[in-house]
Amino acid sequence: MKIVVIKCGGSVLDELSSGFFTSLDELQKQGYHLVFVHGGGPDINDMLALYNVKPEFRNGLRKTGLDTLKVVEMTLSGQTNRKLVSILENHHFNAIGINGSDGKLLNATFINRDELGFVGEITNVKVDLLNILLKENYIQVVTPIGISEDGEKLNINADYAAAAVAKALGAEQCLFVTNVDGVLIEGSLASCLTENEINTYIENGEISGGMIPKVQSALAAVEKGVESVMIVSGKNPFYSNQGWYGTRISKKEPMIK
Protein backbone atom coordinates (compact mmCIF):
# COMPACT_ATOMS: atom_id res chain seq x y z
CA MET A 1 0.00 0.00 0.00
CA LYS A 2 1.43 3.38 -1.03
CA ILE A 3 0.82 5.96 1.69
CA VAL A 4 1.43 9.70 1.98
CA VAL A 5 1.15 11.39 5.38
CA ILE A 6 0.30 15.07 5.17
CA LYS A 7 0.77 17.47 8.08
CA CYS A 8 -1.32 20.63 7.84
CA GLY A 9 -0.73 23.46 10.28
CA GLY A 10 -3.80 25.28 11.56
CA SER A 11 -2.67 28.54 10.00
CA VAL A 12 -2.65 27.14 6.45
CA LEU A 13 -6.10 25.51 6.42
CA ASP A 14 -7.88 28.63 5.16
CA GLU A 15 -5.30 29.10 2.40
CA LEU A 16 -5.55 25.69 0.72
CA SER A 17 -6.03 26.22 -3.02
CA SER A 18 -7.72 24.30 -5.81
CA GLY A 19 -4.23 23.35 -7.01
CA PHE A 20 -3.55 21.64 -3.68
CA PHE A 21 -6.67 19.51 -4.01
CA THR A 22 -5.84 18.75 -7.64
CA SER A 23 -2.58 17.25 -6.38
CA LEU A 24 -4.45 15.18 -3.78
CA ASP A 25 -6.76 13.90 -6.50
CA GLU A 26 -3.81 12.99 -8.71
CA LEU A 27 -2.12 11.14 -5.85
CA GLN A 28 -5.25 9.06 -5.32
CA LYS A 29 -5.46 8.30 -9.03
CA GLN A 30 -1.85 7.06 -8.81
CA GLY A 31 -2.91 4.63 -6.08
CA TYR A 32 -1.75 6.57 -3.03
CA HIS A 33 -3.66 6.45 0.26
CA LEU A 34 -3.67 9.70 2.25
CA VAL A 35 -3.53 10.37 5.99
CA PHE A 36 -3.68 13.89 7.41
CA VAL A 37 -2.33 15.02 10.77
CA HIS A 38 -3.23 18.59 11.68
CA GLY A 39 -2.18 21.28 14.10
CA GLY A 40 -4.34 24.13 15.30
CA GLY A 41 -2.16 26.76 16.97
CA PRO A 42 -4.14 29.85 15.88
CA ASP A 43 -7.51 28.32 16.83
CA ILE A 44 -6.10 27.23 20.21
CA ASN A 45 -4.65 30.67 20.92
CA ASP A 46 -7.97 32.33 20.05
CA MET A 47 -9.83 30.01 22.39
CA LEU A 48 -7.31 30.46 25.20
CA ALA A 49 -7.71 34.24 24.83
CA LEU A 50 -11.45 33.86 25.45
CA TYR A 51 -10.55 32.20 28.75
CA ASN A 52 -7.88 34.84 29.49
CA VAL A 53 -5.15 32.19 29.45
CA LYS A 54 -1.77 33.34 28.13
CA PRO A 55 -0.02 30.76 25.89
CA GLU A 56 3.34 29.55 27.18
CA PHE A 57 5.99 27.70 25.19
CA ARG A 58 9.15 25.81 26.14
CA ASN A 59 11.55 24.96 23.30
CA GLY A 60 8.76 25.28 20.78
CA LEU A 61 6.32 23.05 22.71
CA ARG A 62 3.13 24.43 24.25
CA LYS A 63 3.18 24.22 28.05
CA THR A 64 -0.06 22.42 28.79
CA GLY A 65 -1.69 22.44 32.20
CA LEU A 66 -4.90 20.51 32.76
CA ASP A 67 -7.09 23.54 31.96
CA THR A 68 -5.10 24.28 28.82
CA LEU A 69 -5.33 20.62 27.77
CA LYS A 70 -9.13 20.78 27.94
CA VAL A 71 -9.10 23.81 25.64
CA VAL A 72 -6.54 22.21 23.31
CA GLU A 73 -8.55 19.01 22.92
CA MET A 74 -11.86 20.84 22.56
CA THR A 75 -10.43 23.13 19.89
CA LEU A 76 -8.47 20.54 17.92
CA SER A 77 -11.19 17.89 17.98
CA GLY A 78 -14.26 20.09 17.84
CA GLN A 79 -13.09 22.90 15.59
CA THR A 80 -9.89 22.39 13.58
CA ASN A 81 -10.49 18.72 12.81
CA ARG A 82 -14.10 19.42 11.78
CA LYS A 83 -12.88 22.25 9.55
CA LEU A 84 -10.34 20.11 7.68
CA VAL A 85 -12.73 17.18 7.28
CA SER A 86 -15.36 19.54 5.88
CA ILE A 87 -12.88 21.13 3.48
CA LEU A 88 -11.88 17.71 2.15
CA GLU A 89 -15.48 16.56 1.83
CA ASN A 90 -16.42 19.78 0.03
CA HIS A 91 -13.74 18.84 -2.52
CA HIS A 92 -15.34 15.39 -2.91
CA PHE A 93 -12.85 13.40 -0.83
CA ASN A 94 -13.98 10.63 1.49
CA ALA A 95 -12.70 11.95 4.83
CA ILE A 96 -13.14 10.94 8.45
CA GLY A 97 -11.86 12.66 11.59
CA ILE A 98 -10.15 10.74 14.41
CA ASN A 99 -8.92 11.97 17.76
CA GLY A 100 -5.45 10.56 18.38
CA SER A 101 -6.57 9.16 21.74
CA ASP A 102 -9.50 7.25 20.19
CA GLY A 103 -8.90 3.52 20.24
CA LYS A 104 -5.49 4.32 21.77
CA LEU A 105 -4.32 5.28 18.29
CA LEU A 106 -1.42 7.45 19.49
CA ASN A 107 0.21 5.91 22.56
CA ALA A 108 2.32 8.52 24.32
CA THR A 109 4.32 9.26 27.42
CA PHE A 110 5.01 12.52 29.28
CA ILE A 111 8.05 14.43 28.01
CA ASN A 112 8.61 16.35 31.25
CA ARG A 113 5.52 16.69 33.42
CA ASP A 114 7.08 19.27 35.75
CA GLU A 115 8.21 21.63 32.97
CA LEU A 116 5.63 21.04 30.23
CA GLY A 117 2.59 19.53 31.93
CA PHE A 118 0.40 17.33 29.76
CA VAL A 119 2.70 17.28 26.73
CA GLY A 120 3.74 13.95 25.32
CA GLU A 121 5.80 12.11 22.78
CA ILE A 122 4.46 9.16 20.85
CA THR A 123 5.73 5.73 21.82
CA ASN A 124 3.51 3.67 19.52
CA VAL A 125 0.99 4.14 16.72
CA LYS A 126 -1.84 1.62 16.48
CA VAL A 127 -1.55 1.04 12.75
CA ASP A 128 -4.26 -1.67 12.71
CA LEU A 129 -6.92 1.00 13.16
CA LEU A 130 -5.40 3.20 10.45
CA ASN A 131 -5.08 0.30 8.03
CA ILE A 132 -8.73 -0.71 8.42
CA LEU A 133 -9.84 2.75 7.31
CA LEU A 134 -7.17 3.00 4.61
CA LYS A 135 -8.43 -0.22 3.04
CA GLU A 136 -11.90 1.34 2.95
CA ASN A 137 -10.38 4.32 1.08
CA TYR A 138 -11.01 6.86 3.82
CA ILE A 139 -8.72 9.86 4.15
CA GLN A 140 -8.10 9.96 7.87
CA VAL A 141 -7.71 13.33 9.59
CA VAL A 142 -5.91 12.76 12.88
CA THR A 143 -5.91 15.13 15.85
CA PRO A 144 -2.52 15.07 17.65
CA ILE A 145 -3.84 14.09 21.07
CA GLY A 146 -2.09 11.07 22.56
CA ILE A 147 -3.00 8.84 25.45
CA SER A 148 -0.74 7.43 28.16
CA GLU A 149 -0.77 3.94 29.61
CA ASP A 150 -2.70 5.37 32.57
CA GLY A 151 -5.35 6.83 30.27
CA GLU A 152 -4.20 10.45 30.56
CA LYS A 153 -4.55 12.51 27.40
CA LEU A 154 -1.46 14.34 26.18
CA ASN A 155 -0.89 17.24 23.79
CA ILE A 156 1.44 16.15 20.96
CA ASN A 157 3.39 18.42 18.63
CA ALA A 158 1.68 17.95 15.24
CA ASP A 159 4.97 17.76 13.32
CA TYR A 160 6.19 14.95 15.56
CA ALA A 161 2.82 13.20 15.41
CA ALA A 162 2.91 13.25 11.61
CA ALA A 163 6.45 11.86 11.64
CA ALA A 164 5.45 9.06 14.02
CA VAL A 165 2.41 8.13 11.90
CA ALA A 166 4.48 8.22 8.71
CA LYS A 167 7.17 6.01 10.22
CA ALA A 168 4.66 3.51 11.64
CA LEU A 169 2.83 3.20 8.33
CA GLY A 170 6.02 3.02 6.25
CA ALA A 171 4.77 6.02 4.28
CA GLU A 172 6.42 6.81 0.97
CA GLN A 173 6.27 10.54 1.69
CA CYS A 174 5.71 12.77 4.72
CA LEU A 175 4.62 16.25 3.66
CA PHE A 176 4.61 19.43 5.73
CA VAL A 177 2.13 21.81 4.10
CA THR A 178 2.99 25.51 4.43
CA ASN A 179 2.09 28.76 2.68
CA VAL A 180 5.27 28.71 0.53
CA ASP A 181 6.51 26.40 -2.23
CA GLY A 182 9.49 25.25 -0.20
CA VAL A 183 12.88 26.62 0.77
CA LEU A 184 14.34 29.31 -1.46
CA ILE A 185 18.12 29.52 -1.70
CA GLU A 186 19.51 32.48 -3.67
CA GLY A 187 16.03 33.07 -5.04
CA SER A 188 15.52 29.55 -6.38
CA LEU A 189 13.57 26.62 -4.93
CA ALA A 190 15.89 24.05 -3.38
CA SER A 191 14.74 20.57 -4.38
CA CYS A 192 16.67 18.83 -1.58
CA LEU A 193 18.51 19.97 1.54
CA THR A 194 20.47 18.03 4.14
CA GLU A 195 20.92 18.86 7.80
CA ASN A 196 24.43 20.25 7.21
CA GLU A 197 23.23 22.44 4.35
CA ILE A 198 20.32 23.77 6.39
CA ASN A 199 22.59 24.69 9.31
CA THR A 200 24.97 26.47 6.92
CA TYR A 201 22.15 28.41 5.24
CA ILE A 202 20.71 29.45 8.61
CA GLU A 203 24.14 30.70 9.69
CA ASN A 204 24.69 32.74 6.52
CA GLY A 205 21.14 34.10 6.48
CA GLU A 206 19.87 32.36 3.34
CA ILE A 207 17.26 30.63 5.51
CA SER A 208 15.71 33.18 7.85
CA GLY A 209 12.54 34.34 9.57
CA GLY A 210 9.57 32.01 9.58
CA MET A 211 11.34 29.41 7.43
CA ILE A 212 13.76 28.55 10.25
CA PRO A 213 11.16 26.81 12.47
CA LYS A 214 9.75 25.04 9.39
CA VAL A 215 13.06 23.43 8.42
CA GLN A 216 13.95 22.72 12.05
CA SER A 217 10.61 20.94 12.52
CA ALA A 218 11.28 18.93 9.37
CA LEU A 219 14.73 17.97 10.64
CA ALA A 220 13.25 17.02 14.02
CA ALA A 221 10.78 14.76 12.20
CA VAL A 222 13.65 13.13 10.32
CA GLU A 223 15.33 12.59 13.69
CA LYS A 224 12.21 10.67 14.74
CA GLY A 225 13.00 8.10 12.07
CA VAL A 226 11.32 9.30 8.87
CA GLU A 227 13.67 9.03 5.90
CA SER A 228 12.76 12.48 4.63
CA VAL A 229 10.16 15.24 4.88
CA MET A 230 8.99 17.46 2.05
CA ILE A 231 8.02 21.08 2.64
CA VAL A 232 5.30 21.86 0.09
CA SER A 233 2.80 24.62 -0.57
CA GLY A 234 -0.89 24.52 0.22
CA LYS A 235 -1.41 27.38 -2.23
CA ASN A 236 -0.17 25.59 -5.36
CA PRO A 237 0.00 22.09 -6.83
CA PHE A 238 2.73 20.03 -5.14
CA TYR A 239 2.36 16.84 -7.20
CA SER A 240 1.92 16.63 -10.96
CA ASN A 241 2.79 14.10 -13.65
CA GLN A 242 4.15 11.75 -10.95
CA GLY A 243 6.62 14.42 -9.81
CA TRP A 244 6.86 16.23 -6.47
CA TYR A 245 7.27 19.99 -6.14
CA GLY A 246 8.77 21.33 -2.93
CA THR A 247 11.91 20.94 -0.82
CA ARG A 248 12.94 17.51 0.44
CA ILE A 249 14.61 17.61 3.86
CA SER A 250 16.86 14.71 4.81
CA LYS A 251 19.52 14.12 7.42
CA LYS A 252 22.29 12.97 5.13
CA GLU A 253 23.39 13.17 1.54
CA PRO A 254 21.66 10.59 -0.67
CA MET A 255 23.71 7.50 -1.45
CA ILE A 256 25.29 7.55 -4.90
CA LYS A 257 24.84 4.24 -6.65
Residue, then its C-alpha position, 0 to 999 in steps of 0.5 A: m500500500k502506497i501511503v502519503v502522510i500530510k501534516c497541515g498546520g492550523s494557519v494554512l487551512d484557510e489558504l488551501s487552493s484548488g491546485f492543492f486539491t488537484s494534487l491530492d486527487e492525482l495522488q489518489k489516481q496514482g494509487y496513493h492512500l492519504v492520511f492527514v495530521h493537523g495542528g491548530g495553533p491559531d484556533i487554540n490561541d484564540m480560544l485560550a484568549l477567550y478564557n484569558v489564558k496566556p499561551e506559554f511555550r518551552n523549546g517550541l512546545r506548548k506548556t499544557g496544564l490541565d485547563t489548557l489541555k481541555v481547551v486544546e482538545m476541545t479546539l483541535s477535535g471540535q473545531t480544527n479537525r471538523k474544519l479540515v474534514s469539511i474542506l476535504e469533503n467539500h472537494h469530494f474526498n472521502a474523509i473521516g476525523i479521528n482523535g489521536s486518543d481514540g482507540k489508543l491510536l497514538n500511545a504517548t508518554f510525558i516528556n517532562r511533566d514538571e516543565l511542560g505539563f500534559v505534553g507527550e511524545i508518541t511511543n507507539v501508533k496503532v496502525d491496525l486501526l489506520n489500516i482498516l480505514l485506509k483499506e476502505n479508502y477513507i482519508q483519515v484526519v488525525t488530531p494530535i492528542g495522545i493517550s498514556e498507559d494510565g489513560e491520561k490525554l497528552n498534547i502532541n506536537a503535530d509535526y512529531a505526530a505526523a512523523a510518528v504516523a508516517k514512520a509507523l505506516g512506512a509512508e512513501q512521503c511525509l509532507f509538511v504543508t505551508n504557505v510557501d513552495g518550499v525553501l528558497i536559496e539564492g532566489s531559487l527553490a531548493s529541491c533537496l537539503t540536508e541537515n548540514e546544508i540547512n545549518t549552513y544556510i541558517e548561519n549565513g542568512e539564506i534561511s531566515g525568519g519564519m522558514i527557520p522553524k519550518v526546516q527545524s521541525a522537518l529535521a526534528a521529524v527526520e530525527k524521529g526516524v522518517e527518511s525524509v520530509m517534504i516542505v510543500s505549498g498549500k497554495n499551489p499544486f505540489y504533485s503533478n505528472q508523478g513528480w513532487y514539487g517542494t523541498r525535500i529535507s533529509k539528514k544525510e546526503p543521498m547514497i550515490k549508486 
